[in-house]
């Protein structure tokens, strides 16, 4: 697999807070957060939302990058320090493909001479749906892009 390496800039985000229930229902933590940020008009500056497992809190957490003109919906603000990420894509909800690609990504990082994994509190592997909503509706599925944090190997 050819992996792409990108840099994400630092940003301020609002957070759903960790949800140990992984509840995407309309009444759930993640479902309410999705409704909040989905109501904000897109500004052609993707990606803005990132979903990840917060290991310290033991729950799934969603962040949405905001700027000064965007409403925070009453959600807590967090700072993201940015960094480099190895990315890959897969069909959303295909956990077998995701797990296989994630393992390949870890092998690629480990065997390479330039990068090393950079997971730490607030800086985890995360995902973002890259498929436009109209296309998801038309074809019945979305594509997830995964971001695995990396940094230059310290030799």
Buried (B, 14 or more C-beta within 10 A) or exposed (E): EEBEEEEBEEBBBBBBBBBEEEBBEEEBBBBBBBEBBEEEEEEEEEBBBBBBBBEEEEBBBBBBBBEEEBEEBEBEEBEBEEBBBBBBBBEBEBEEBBEEBBEEBBEBBEEEEEBBBBEEEEBBBBBBBBBEEEEBEEEEEBBBBBBBBBBEEEE
